[in-house]
């Protein structure tokens, strides 16, 4: 896609799977139009991962204005609701919002249900049950409308739905049906989703993880070793658990690399599937 075909005036939404080149395109648009680059990736918000989540480099952040990158402590809960509240005040200037977290874009362009905060006791109960019984047990307790709407293979989404039901006595689907109007409808933005060739993308994923190791990903993981808690959202960075296992002597670096690369490929596949299902009104940009 030629950059000169992209609006200079409308907010630009730029979604795509991991390693598809979103950040580079966002920087081109920011440099051309004086836009603020706003993060829409649920893992790039955390301060403890820069290399492993492919956050913009310090040099990139100095060269062009960036927002909502690395601003959350690793032990702090940060939901799509937090992100939506943070992004709202940034929309009074030209922006390019870039990332691979579809739920962030959904909340922005379709609105977000005003679900109350989940009490820590309910979250602890869900964590304990998930560890012992697995996500299938929680799924069976949800109402049919919620089951039909969520990704039934995603333990994180199942746990979230169960927590909402447990805390409020009301299904997540019911809360979603009362969603307020979005703060930035797709019709008011230039919404682009990158659709890469699978073989091309997989090769990029493989090269990128190797580059991450060269740039110091093992040392970055070592910085996370003390106080590591695999239950934290910040610990879900692909490659993080594998490199922690390597540092603990539980896995060779070769095996950790293979597992992380496979995990990245699988994650990209889930992203592509989600985008196809949820971003039909968006303009598809075929790559390469």
Secondary structure, DSSP 8 states (H G I E B T S, - for coil): --GGGS-SSSEEEEE--TTSSHHHHHHHHHHHHT-EEEE--TTTTBTT-STTTT---HHHHHHS-EESSS-B-TTS---HHHHHHHHHGGGGS-EEEEES-HHHHHHHHH---------HHHHHHHHHHHHHH-HHHHHTTS-HHHHHHS-TT-HHHHHHHHHHHHHHSS-HHHHHHT----SS-GGGEEEEEEEE-HHHHHHHHHHHHHHHHHHTHHHHHHTTTTT--TTSGGGGSTTHHHHHHHHTTSS-HHHHHHHHHHHHHHHHHHHHHHHHHH-TTSEEEEE-
